Amino acid sequence: MSEFFTVSVLVATLAGGIRLATPFLLAALGETLGQRSGVLNLGVEGVMLIGAFAAYYTALETGSTVAGIAVAIGIGAVMGLIYAFLTVVMHAEQGISGIGIFLFGLGFTDLLFQKQVGTPLPIPGVGKAPIPILSDIPHLGEIFFDHNPLVYLAFLLVPIMWFVVNKTTFGLNVRAIGQTPEAADTLGVSVNLTRTFTIVIANCFAGLAGAALALEVGIFQQNLTAGQGFIAIALVYFGAWRMPWVMSGALLFGVVSSTVLQWKTLGIVSGPSSSLLAMAPAILTILVLVLVSRRVSAPAALTRPFDRAG
Amino acid sequence: MTDTDRAVPMLQMEGITKRFPGVLANDSVDLTVLPGQVHTLLGENGAGKSTLMKVLYGLYRPDEGTIRLDGEPVSITSPSDAINRGIGMIHQHFMLVPTLTVAENVALGLGGRAGLSDMRPVRQRLAEVSERYGLHVNPDAYIWQLAVGERQRAEILKALYRDARLLVLDEPTAVLTPPEVEELFVTLRQMTADDKGLVFISHKLHEVMELSDEITVLRDGRVSGQTRPSESTRESLAELMVGRPVELTRNVAATERGEQRLAITGLNVIGDRGNTAVKNFDLAVHSGEIVGLAGVSGNGQRELADAIFGLRPIRSGQIAIDGEPVTAPTPRSVRQRGVAYVPEERMVEGAIGDFTVAENLLLVDYHQPPYTRRGLLNRSAISSWCNRLVENYRVKTPDIETPTKNLSGGNIQKVVIAREFTCDAEVLVVAQPTRGVDIGAAEYIHERLLEQREAGAAILLISEDLDEVIQLSDRVVVVLEGQIMGEVDRADATPRSIGLLMSGVRDGEASASAD
């Protein structure tokens, strides 16, 4: 155990935690916006997989990671429009529609991967972009300022998304329609249009989250996300629909995951106990959710479709 | 208002017809509102008032008819269109977002510079409007923190902030105490003094008589009368609403008060938010009397009724029936002790909407013979009993197999009352028995309540309808914030004496504040 408590290992663990947190942070930020507007999307995992495959395949074919990211976001937007059509226009039950999107993403990406790629070929991935000066700070520089650009982007999006929700008229509309859509409607706010927007944005984030994961590991495989999309949804509840708290949850989760990886690497745990330990993040999530669920209340109109005539 | 004859009407609705599948909600309805005037729209539930106002507010498109604003024909296509044309709607169920502040609710939908929602200018203008109309409310308070009266002020401010000239007030007094109603009327008079036009929807006849300049009465989607307070009486208005003469005042013969049936001592009950909703409550109800529990809803009445009925745990104190304390009550054990309950929310606790009329009539006794034998439901016993109840209680339904949710509010309430009044209970806890029920059905329900009283039942009548409480009760107990504010005998029960207690002014202070 002592080998874990060395400066270099601890620094690497924390840096790793931030890196690992990036995909589910991105997905959770989008999902938070969607849920604030009253839409639950359980399909995050599926859209992440599609985004991951899209980024991977594009990067593989074109050699451009930027193109990969762009395609992943674009596909996310398309998935968002599909989900908006199902839930906002057709009033499909949100929980079930989301599970449908997840299963579609899982199967579809596996199929495409088998047909189009077959053997897992590595892609270049996104390289580290140390921030000048800041990354030279001992230890802290390595933890916070020596990552790939998508990591910076994800954390930069936290204050941006907070600002959008709390300080813009769009955000005011979102907060209102997630709580009392009837009130917003009588004041001329288009509930369904606003929700369509939030769904599309949320799914773009999920697509980007998938891209961040695929480009981070530089490979695609079946079920690459391994539940990260669901963790993102849990983080929204964990964070009580507040962007900064969602980020805190993502960091906690990332650091725990990173610690588990370190312990395995260092041989502190091995064999069956390491498999058990790998469940730690999931168990942590469940525990936190049980505790948190007592004090927070979800947007009142979450999962409730809006229809004026009804 | 001497020049109303010359003024151009700010609103003329002419021949408005709106059909829904199987229903003619509005049949060629006319409504004219002049600036500076209060025009009351009177009618029973389902008479078409809401439909007409939804047409005006752009929520429904009329099938026929024209709407003119300031003489110009217009087509109002959406709520934002209505707002832009200066129409404001004060909804009965406030259209406020509880998790936003007053200022944010006001600013919602107005946009802002560069897409940013800056509350400073909103606050400033809000303060001006508040000042002008005496509508004081903290702009930075969250709606969920506000009392009902304050929420209503926020709702009205929302419309005035948007420069509404024509305001529709949908039953604005339903949730207010009598002093709050007076305050509201002061505000409304300030609005008419500013030449705003008001459409006032209410079915409280004395308020209508006090406030209105013009009255339009709707019945079954049609205009059944257009009149003025000076040309009408409460009785004549009620007749226009119902279509037949209605007895509004009822002389209740005094009865001999019998033995004590229900005794509550030192009762404390915890509310949903962890607050003490019922505090040190003492109350006794005797055989052959109706005790009215008056108060604005949300002052512990629901929690009290729940506690009596075993639906909510008691923190301390005691409830006794016929002198025997009730320990560990459950709804069924309380019923076996002879208590029946007509709950406040008839569609939540009183009846199951998807169940048939027969099933709802038997919700209490279904498990007992003759309705159940050896675990099987006995259809013939059930249908003969239910048909008898439907007939005796004049429930308007195609048959007893009709889903209960298809009935009107008044008829659903009759189903609940038929069930509760026929289970041989000696103690009746009856909450808001005529809320949202039309006058005819309310009259009938009142008769049945008095009949139970004659038969010797001990009745606790929980109601926020002051007229109902005063008319029926032998004693009126007023509750505020879970505590008894005072008790008034039948002889002394007036809207004023009870209204003062409801708003927290006790006997001694009443005379001081009377002028």
Interface residues (C-beta under 8 A of the other chain):
Chain A: K167 T168 T169 F170 G171 L172 N173 R175 A176 Q179 T180 E182 A183 A184 D185 T186 L187 G188 V189 A300 R308
Chain B: Y57 L59 S78 P79 S80 D81 I83 M89 H91 F94 M95 L96 V97 P98 T99 L100 E104 N105 A107 L108 G109 L110 G111 G112 G115 L116 S117 K158
